[in-house]
Amino acid sequence: MLVQVDRNVCIGAAPCVAIAGDVFQLDDEGKAIIIGPANDEENVKLAAEACPVRAIFLYEDDKKQIYPPEKDQARPYEEAN
């Protein structure tokens, strides 16, 4: 599973950190960043679903969007720089 955080949308509410602190952390700006691999996919999905502003995007390894559903909020996977 591939995970991305849209920092332009993130408000730093931090349910992702509370649910999957091994994957998410807040940075100096108070926004979520990814600090580790999404090994526990179920927990990471719960963290994404808990985000009040839907700033966390989940993709299958083939880059097909899993969450949020594309019909609700499509966003193509972007390779990290």
N, C-alpha and C positions, 0 to 999 in steps of 0.2 A: 504494500500500500504506500502511495505517495501522499505527502501531506504538505499543504501550503497555508500560510496565514496572510491575509490581505491586510497589511499594516495601515492602509488608508481607511479601512473600515473598523479595525480593532479599537475598542474603547477601554481596554484594560480591566474589564470586569473580573477576569481570572477564573471562571469556572473550569476552564481547560487545565489550568495549573492545579486546581484542587482535585480534579478527576484523574489527570494523567501528567503528574509532575515530573515523570521521567522523560516526557516528550516535550512538554511546554514549560516555559518560564517567562516572567516579565522582564524586559530589559530596562535600561536607565530611563527610557521615555515612558515606561509603564505600559508597554505594548507587548503582546505575546510574540515569542520567538520559538523556534524549534531547536531543542537542544539534544535530541536523541532520536533513534529510529522508532518507528511505530510497530514495535514487536507485538504488543497486545492490541490487535486491531479492534476488538470489541470495546475496549476502554477508550481508545482514540476516537471511535465513532461516537461514544457517549459524550466525550469532551466536545466534539464538534457540534453535536446536537444541543448541548447546553449553552453554547455561545449565544448571547442575546441578540447579536447583530449579524450572525452568520458570516463571521470573518474567517472561519476555518473551512478549507476545501480539501476533500479527500478524493483520490484517484486510484484506479487500479493500476497495475504495473504497465499496462498498455496505454496509460494516460486517459482512459475513459473516466469521466467524472462520476463519482459515487454519491457524494454529498456536498452541498445540498443538491437535490435533484435538478438536473439541467433544465427541466421545464419551469422550475421556480427561479433559478439563478445560475445561468450558464457562465462558465469562466474557463477558458482553455488553460491547460497546464503550462506553466512557464518554467523553463530550465533555470536553475540558479546560476548567478554570475560568478 
